[in-house]
Amino acid sequence: MPETDAFRSLDRQECLRLLSAVPVGRVVYTRQALPAVLPVNFRLEEGGSVLLHTSAGSDLVRALDGSVVAFEADEFQAATRSGWSVVVTGRAAVVTDPAEQERLAQAGPDSWMPVRDGVFVRIDSEVVTGRKLTGVSSTR
């Protein structure tokens, strides 16, 4: 899609700034050879990685650990037909270092769902893309 006055691509820095301002996104992964999407709360780390907190024995951990996944977050205003969408693509891995697990346990994120034997999953921000739509009027 070509850029217009109403639509523009975002650079990595702007994408990460927008991601840091929202509490919920969607992780996109493969489950039983099919695409799956799950809304999750998250925290964006300083280097741009996405951090999730979930139960160690969950299907999500088994599906994500060691896989390339996508993470998407957005914000839209229907009344003004404006908003943005950012996608982070990268390898997901369970954080296994005990010192780092302890640090992350203090800093969050906290899962909004009940967690048993909590673990943190980090999605590296290998590719970050985004776009912004501003005030498109209806053509109908």
Secondary structure, 3 states (H helix, E strand, C coil): CCCCCCEEEECHHHHHHHHCCCCEEEEEEEECCEEEEEEEECEECCCCCEEEEEECCCHHHHHHCCCEEEEEEEEEECCCCEEEEEEEEEEEEECCCHHHHHHHHHHCCCCCCCCCCEEEEEECCCEEEEEEECCCCCCC
